[in-house]
Amino acid sequence: MFSARVKRNLGMGPKPNSKNIPKGDYVSSCGGCKLHDPHTPSYYHGLDSTGIKKTRLKCTHCETGGYPRVSELEISNCYDFHEGFK
């Protein structure tokens, strides 16, 4: 029963990545990626001047460890934050 459920879930696959996500190597191994509002507001990196409001990247299907899993990252904390949006 468990293996049948896993097979059915894997067959559903991820939704396509959103068009406004930052560039990066993760896009070849993650699917269903979309930007969301941050858990807590960040005042770093001059976000007000860029107009960027959604800084939490969440992917529903990242291929790590041999099976898809959810991955989430607050990208405003990344060193090259602005580079990903160019």
Contacts in CASP RR format, 6 or more apart in sequence:
PFRMAT RR
TARGET T0000
AUTHOR 0000-0000-0000
METHOD contacts of the structure
MODEL  1
MFSARVKRNLGMGPKPNSKNIPKGDYVSSCGGCKLHDPHTPSYYHGLDST
GIKKTRLKCTHCETGGYPRVSELEISNCYDFHEGFK
10 68 0 8 1.000
13 61 0 8 1.000
13 68 0 8 1.000
14 31 0 8 1.000
14 32 0 8 1.000
14 59 0 8 1.000
14 60 0 8 1.000
14 61 0 8 1.000
14 68 0 8 1.000
15 31 0 8 1.000
15 32 0 8 1.000
15 60 0 8 1.000
16 31 0 8 1.000
16 32 0 8 1.000
17 27 0 8 1.000
17 30 0 8 1.000
17 31 0 8 1.000
17 32 0 8 1.000
17 33 0 8 1.000
17 34 0 8 1.000
17 59 0 8 1.000
18 32 0 8 1.000
18 33 0 8 1.000
18 34 0 8 1.000
18 35 0 8 1.000
20 35 0 8 1.000
21 27 0 8 1.000
21 33 0 8 1.000
21 34 0 8 1.000
21 35 0 8 1.000
21 57 0 8 1.000
22 57 0 8 1.000
22 75 0 8 1.000
22 84 0 8 1.000
22 85 0 8 1.000
23 84 0 8 1.000
23 86 0 8 1.000
24 84 0 8 1.000
26 33 0 8 1.000
26 59 0 8 1.000
26 62 0 8 1.000
27 33 0 8 1.000
29 62 0 8 1.000
29 63 0 8 1.000
29 64 0 8 1.000
30 59 0 8 1.000
30 61 0 8 1.000
30 62 0 8 1.000
30 63 0 8 1.000
30 71 0 8 1.000
31 59 0 8 1.000
31 60 0 8 1.000
31 61 0 8 1.000
31 62 0 8 1.000
32 59 0 8 1.000
32 60 0 8 1.000
32 61 0 8 1.000
33 57 0 8 1.000
33 58 0 8 1.000
33 59 0 8 1.000
33 60 0 8 1.000
34 57 0 8 1.000
34 58 0 8 1.000
34 59 0 8 1.000
35 54 0 8 1.000
35 55 0 8 1.000
35 56 0 8 1.000
35 57 0 8 1.000
35 58 0 8 1.000
36 54 0 8 1.000
36 56 0 8 1.000
36 57 0 8 1.000
36 58 0 8 1.000
37 53 0 8 1.000
37 54 0 8 1.000
37 55 0 8 1.000
37 56 0 8 1.000
38 54 0 8 1.000
38 55 0 8 1.000
38 56 0 8 1.000
38 74 0 8 1.000
38 76 0 8 1.000
39 56 0 8 1.000
39 74 0 8 1.000
42 55 0 8 1.000
42 74 0 8 1.000
42 76 0 8 1.000
42 77 0 8 1.000
44 76 0 8 1.000
44 77 0 8 1.000
45 76 0 8 1.000
45 81 0 8 1.000
45 82 0 8 1.000
47 53 0 8 1.000
47 55 0 8 1.000
47 76 0 8 1.000
50 82 0 8 1.000
50 85 0 8 1.000
52 85 0 8 1.000
55 74 0 8 1.000
55 75 0 8 1.000
55 76 0 8 1.000
56 72 0 8 1.000
56 73 0 8 1.000
56 74 0 8 1.000
56 75 0 8 1.000
57 72 0 8 1.000
57 73 0 8 1.000
57 74 0 8 1.000
57 75 0 8 1.000
58 70 0 8 1.000
58 71 0 8 1.000
58 72 0 8 1.000
58 73 0 8 1.000
59 70 0 8 1.000
59 71 0 8 1.000
59 72 0 8 1.000
60 68 0 8 1.000
60 70 0 8 1.000
61 68 0 8 1.000
61 69 0 8 1.000
61 70 0 8 1.000
62 68 0 8 1.000
62 69 0 8 1.000
62 70 0 8 1.000
62 71 0 8 1.000
64 71 0 8 1.000
75 81 0 8 1.000
END
